[in-house]
Amino acid sequence: MGQVKIIHDRIGNTLTVWWGNPQNEYVCEETGNGVIQMKDRNGQVIGFEKLYFQVDDSEPLQCALSTVEI
């Protein structure tokens, strides 16, 4: 079963999403608009980080995941 990790850092104002193993991170590449891609040694994107991410502190961040087959 695949696993998606979502990490919200309220202090650092970042949202990080991994669908690959974070230990396989080899290089990071900024794509613009405060988004950074994390790639493995083969150049495959295994996650991303959104900088300057803020949500209203009065409510917890909620996440939903849907799988779509095309």
C-alpha positions, 0 to 999 in steps of 0.5 A: 500500500502506498503512503502519503505523508503530509507535514504542516510546520506552523512555525516555519510556515511550510507544508511538505508532502511526500509520496516517496521515501524522504530518505531517498531525497537527493536534490531539491529544485525550486519551481517558483511561487514558493514550491520546492520539489524533492527528487531522488537520484533518478530525478523522480519527484518524491515530494514537494514543499510549499513555503509561506503556507499559513492557515487560520490558527482557530481550526486544525488543518484538515486533509482529504485524499482521493484516488482517481483512476483514469 
